[in-house]
Amino acid sequence: MTSQICNKIILVGLVLFIGACSQYPAVTAKFETPQVTTHDDAADDPAIWVDVEQPENSLIFGTDKKSGVHVYNLQGQEIGYTELGDINNIDLRSQGGVTKIVASNRTNETIDLWLISDSRLREGSKQNKFALDTQRSLTANSAINIYGICAGNDSELGFIAFVTEDEGPRVEMWQYSDAELSLLTTFNNGGESEGCVYDDENRKLFISEEETNGVLKAYSINQTLDFSNFTTVDSRKGNIVGDPEGVAIYKTNDADGYIVLSSQGDSKFNLYDRKPPYQYMGSFSVKAGLGTTGLPIDEITTTDGIEVINLDFNSHFPEGLMVIQDDVNTVDKESKLKRQNFKFVSFKDIINALSLSTAAD
């Protein structure tokens, strides 16, 4: 879902826009990707595969929700693309030398799963050439109009995925076990949701409820898979403007860290303590500036999907990487066609901008 609150303010009055959207500390992006294949509202959700042996060779997967999945290196260069249909969201988990990549396919209303050896991903990264196979390892039919998806490695359930409903309140919880995808339960999140993230270590699901209520919720996973109770992390009555969208976790250890949320209506990103009561820690925006290559990179506005990993990837991302979908790649000012892309931000810059601690509490 794309909110245009800040953009509307621009059209009404530039002064209002500056007051509403620049009151937070701002950082700049280090790199950006080429514009995605499809025009208009197309780029949506990123996922990061970490090469644990050589983190500088890690890969970024980014969805074009009208055509397929792009693959990028840490410099934002595209190294592969696969036409797969309307792939809205994507997530992954690695364990035991195998990475499970899961995506929400709105063309077929399916959950698509790829099982890929880390050695194959590593070799593709070294060759600067890798793309997802058109043949999935496994697919499962959803009973809802599929929308968002997020994955987790749960200590008791193994690999799980949560799938949200387009224009509906339902959320499905799936499990991969014995070479099958099985539906565990379906629950009502109160309204349409897309962005979500699973906290593997703390067994928490953080999920955005868009549209009417504009709430970021936290659910605890229990033995009975009862989702009737949740904790409100934040809402439009607090620090969210417009729709809460992409959600990610910056981990400082197994238990501590920060929840990061795209507050789409004012083009900012909110941070919350990873532990209850999920204290609001501040917000930042991403302004226009010069990237690492010396070329200009435009500001980030009305973001959908995000992903964050805390790792020393390289000198550009020594304390983590945040990948952010950008609603309009405004460097291409001469084009009448709206195009979108992904931008890469050093989390060290965010830490410094907000004076955050990266030590365990």
Secondary structure, 3 states (H helix, E strand, C coil): CCCCHHHHHHHHCHHHHHHHHCCCCEEECCEECCCCCCCCCCEEEEEEECCCCCHHHCEEEEEECCCEEEEECCCCCEEEEEECCCEEEEEEEEECCEEEEEEEECCCCEEEEEEEEHHHHHHHHHHCCCCCCCCCCEEEECCCCEEEEEEEEECCCEEEEEEEECCCCEEEEEEEECCEEEEEEEEECCCCEEEEEEECCCCEEEEEECCCCCEEEEEECCCCCCCCCCEEEEECCCCCCCCEEEEEEEECCCCCEEEEEEEHHHCEEEEEECCCCCCEEEEEEEECEECCCCCEECCCCCCCCEEEECCCCCCCCCCCEEEEEECCCCCCCCCCCCCCEEEEEEHHHHHHHHCCCCCCC
